Amino acid sequence: MKPFAWRGNTDFYSGLLLAGIAVFALIYVRTLDIGTVHQMGPGYFPLGLSLILLGMGLVLIVKGVLSGGPPVETVHLKPLFFVLLSFALFGVLIERAGLICAILAQVLVAHFGSRETRLSQSLILGVGLAAVSSVLFVLLLKIPVSLLP
């Protein structure tokens, strides 16, 4: 039998994160009307998702405790910073500069978080994402967002 792995296990900490998010969601959902299966309220679907997330988190916690998973590695701050900055930039630019510019700016900023990608790859990815997102969200789903400033 393997020894218990109380710390340094990615499964354990991932499970804690999922369970924590689920508990936070469950606390929020309790203020909403759940309803019944036949007449679902606004809290019915979030409650279901929260319970599924909590179940997945608990399974990961048990797996992390009972088996020796991979240890937690060091946190690299540069990729974390640039990826989070890219999301914030997208949120700021989506209404001011339009969907296409916001996506291109997000991909460009996130590019600086990795040493493995080349600028040309990121530009191709950004143009492709902007094109697909424009067709999907604006033309097909008719979401009222401007494409350009």
N, C-alpha and C positions, 0 to 999 in steps of 0.2 A: 504494500500500500504506500502511495506517495505521501510525503508530508504536506501539511496544510500550507498554502501560500497566502499569508495574510496581507502582504504588501508587495509592491513592485510588480503587480500582475495587471496587464492591460485589460483583460476580460473583467476583472473585478472592478476597476475604476470606470470602465465603459458602462458596466451595469449600474454602478452608483450614479453616473451622470444621467442615464436613461430613467432610472427610478426617480431621481430628483426632479427631472423635468416633468415626469408623469404626476408626481405628487403635487407639484405647483399647478399643473393643468387641472387636476382633480379639485384642488381648492378653488380655483377660478370657476370651474364648471358647476360647482354646488350652488352658485347664485342663479343659474339658468334653469328654466323649466325643462325637465327631461322628457316628459310625455310618456306615451306607450308605443308599442311596436306599430300599432295601426294609426296613431296620431303622434308622430314624433315632434318633440319640441326642439327649440334651438340648441339645447344641451345634449341631445341624444347622441349625435354623431361624435362630438368632442369627447363625451364620456366613454364611448366605445374605443376610440383611438387612445385615450389616456390609459384605459385598462389594458389594452394590448401592449402599449409601450411599457407599462409597469410590469406586465408579465415577462416581456423580453428582458427588461432590466434585472428582474429577479433571477431569471435563468442564467444570465451572464454573471451575476454575483455568485451564484452557487457554483457555476463552472469555474470561475476564477478562484474560489476558495478550495474546491476539491481537486483541481488539476493545476499543474505548474505551467502556466502560460508564458508567453514572452514577456520579459520585463519591460517596464516603462523606460523609454529612452529619454534623452535630454530634449527639452523643448527648444526648438529653433525659432527665435523671435523675429527674424527678418521675414520669412514666409508668412508667419502669422500676422505681422503688421501690415504687409502689403495686401494680403487677401482681405483682411478686415477693412482696410482703407478703400479697397476697390468697391466693396459693398456699400460703404458710406457714400462714396463718390457717385455710385449709381443712383442711390436714393436722392441725392441732392440734384443730380442732373436730369432725371427722368422727366420732370415737368418743365424744367427751364430750357434744356437743350434737345429734348426729344429722345425717342427710344434708340434710334440708330447711334447718335453721338454718345448716349449714356452707356450703351453696350461696348462700343469701341473704346471709350475711356476706361471702363471697368476692366476689360481684357488687357489693355495696355498697362495699367497700374499693377494688376495681378502678375503680369509677366515679370516684373522686377523682383518678385519673391522667389524665383527659381533660377538656378544656374544651369539647368538642364535644357531649357528651351531657347530657341533663337527668336529674335525679333520678327523675322519673316514668318515663322510658324504662328506666332501670336497674332500677327496682323491678318493672316489667312483665316485663322480661327475666329477672330473678331468680326471680320466681314461676313463669314458664313453664319455665325450666330445672329448678327444683326439682320441678315437677309431672311433667315428662317423665322426669327422672332417677329419680324415685320409682317410676313405673310401669315403666320399662325395667329398672332394676337390681334393685329389690326384688320387684316382682310377676312380671315375665316371666322374668328371669334367676335369680331367687331367691338373690341375693347376701345373705349374712347381715349386714346393716347396719341399725341402727335409724333410723327416719325422724325421730323427735323424741326429746328427752332423756327 
